[in-house]
Amino acid sequence: MKLYGLKNCDTCKKALKALSAAGREMTFIDVRADGVAADDLASWIRGHGMDAMVNTRSTTWRGLDEATRARAGSPDGALALLQEHPALMKRPVIVDGDSSHVGWTKDVQDRLLG
């Protein structure tokens, strides 16, 4: 199982702690330091949608100009934006085999923790 996030993100820390406590082996990938493969990002955008992947409530988003924000309106634009600004990715993204989950909602917790 892989968890993509930021090392100082409280939600990512909570997810890591809960999954580890449940005996799940985790590999943590810091999206800012380690990056994310474009193929993975594209797959998540296709599977979850642009709105699920681009965090429009983040400090990073608020710091972008309108023209840059408008790029998030298409899958290719969202992909490019997430590659340029990895902190815009909603997190954590948890990959478990062939499935991926965005966020640490009750629904995701139920699926991954049983």
N, C-alpha and C positions, 0 to 999 in steps of 0.2 A: 504494500500500500504506500502511495506517495501523497504527501501533503504539500501543496504549493501555497506559499504565503510570504509574509514578511516576518522577520525574526522578532520585531518588537510590536507586532499586532496582538492585542489582547485576545481577540476571537481565535486566532491561529493557536495561541498558547493554550487556550481552553480545550480546543479540539485535540491538540497533541496530547495533552494531559489525560483527557477522557479516553482516547483511543489506546494510549499506552497502558492505562489502568485496566482496560478491558482485554489486555493481552495481545493487542494488534501490533505487529511489527511495522514501524513507520520509517520512511525516508523523508526528511524535510528538505524542500528545495526553496531557497530564498529567491523570490522572483526578481528582486532588485540586484542581488549579488551574483546569482547563478544564471539568471535569465530563464526563459521558457522557449522551447522550440516553436517555430512558426506553425508547424504541422499540428502540434498539440493545441495551440491557441485557436487555430482555424477549426479544429474538430470540436472544441468546446463551444465556440460561437455557433457552429452549425447545430450542435446538440442541445444547447441551452438557450440560445438566442443572444442577440447583442445586449438587450436590456439586462439580462441576467449576468453578463460578463463585465460590463462597463459600470463602474461605481460612480454614478453621477452625484453622489452626496459627499464625495471625498474632497479634502483640501486641494489635492492635485487638480481635480476637475474644476473647482472654483477658480483656480489660478490660470486656466486656459482661456484664450480669447474665443469669441463666438465662431470664427472660421474654423478653428481647430476642433472645437466641440462638434460642429456640424459634420465632421468626418465620421463620427460615431454612428451616423445614420445608415451606413451601408456595411455589409459584412467585411469587405476589403478595407474600408476606412477604419472600422473598429479594430481589425487586426493590426493595421499599421499604427494606430493610436496606442494600443496595448504594448506593441513592441517598443515604441518610443518612450512610453510612460508606464512601466510595469506596475507601479503603485496604483494605477487606475483599475486594475483587475479586482473584481469582487473576490473576496477570499474568506476562508480558504477554498481552494479547489482540491478535492480529495479524489484520487484515482485509485480504484479498487478493481484490479483486473481489467475488464473491458468497460466498466462503468465509471462515470465521473459524477461528482456531486459538487455543487457550488454553494458556499455558505455553511454555517453551522446552526441551521434551524432545527427545530424539534423534529421535523420530518426526516432530515438528514441523520440526526442523532439516532432516531428510531431504526432507520435502515441499517446503519453501520454498527450500532451497539446492541441491537436486538432487543 
